[in-house]
């Protein structure tokens, strides 16, 4: 039995759970992990969590990462798609991006605080474009917007569903990608931004430092001043961060990853 563990967020963060969810996370998931001959995690961070919270032998855990969509290798910016997307979503000037459904783990209310702090500190006229759906934490985000006197659709744009081409073009043309997530088992969005040449400013927790490598500036997911300082560093080191980001994403190639899986199956005794 080879069993893949993507994350332990509910256990690590101590999230409130329904009875069925609690049965899964606290009983069946640990049982599955102990029953497996090999546990595969997608990052070193999740491996450490598995050792700590599931009491697994680190020698029984192998890290095999996940990859970027192969289409990104041949993707090219398209000015017409960008123009249509900006018109569609009401993007009128320079902008920051973030990516993901609005849910508590993504820490979007905090991101609104960061956005306001960046605009005030650096006298910016940027919009914040959240590429994702209005999930179950949207009321909290809306309350935060009202608190700061911001207008949804004008200061902060929440796109809802986007096509892949819209996503890539928006990411590639944003001033910076901001990702304040509280926990990620992996965290694909920051490396998507790196792949299209956008500098990344993201949280310093869980798997994110390992995933982004040298191609991002890290900041605390609870301290806005670290984001203000981080944006200053991003602006100063912009070219180097873009270069390092493009180098970093070469680690996440599906052809290489597939070979690692083949070797794992070949070498796991029956």
C-alpha angles and dihedrals in degrees: 000000000000110000126190121215115193099180147332097216098140091053096040094048096037092232120188109255140191117246093260091047091048090051090052099046098038102035117014099037094052089045091053091049093052092045094054122095090212129018116205121202125185096223140026088243093061089046090056090048090051092052092046102041103027097035092231125165106253089219089065092057124083124189115223112167128214126242144235119256107279090228090073089073091068100028117126128190113259116204093196093054090046092050092049092047093050091050092045094052099035098248106161107166143359114338147183122225136213126176134215144065114294103259131137096259091061091061096219097159087060089047089057088055090049092048092052091046091051093049092049097044097045099029091239128174093201128138122220113232115197107196102208148064130295097257130179095294093058094103089058091050091048090051090051091051090053090048090058095039092246125149123226110233092023111048095014120029120199106192105193113202117008131181119245091253091050090050096050094045093048092048093047094051100045121107091232140346114240119198116172098168117162093218138000128184085202116337114217100182097073093053090046087058091047090051092059094044103260119140114241132221110184146157119283098224140101114349098343101094090051093046099048096040114180092338099087145049112240127216139172117274089222105039118073094191091065087058092049090051091042093055089054089054091046091053092049096045098033099128093046092048092051091049093047091046093055089049092047096055091060085079090068102065116142094212091058092042091052090056090053090054092049091052091048092054092045094051100041108100118233 
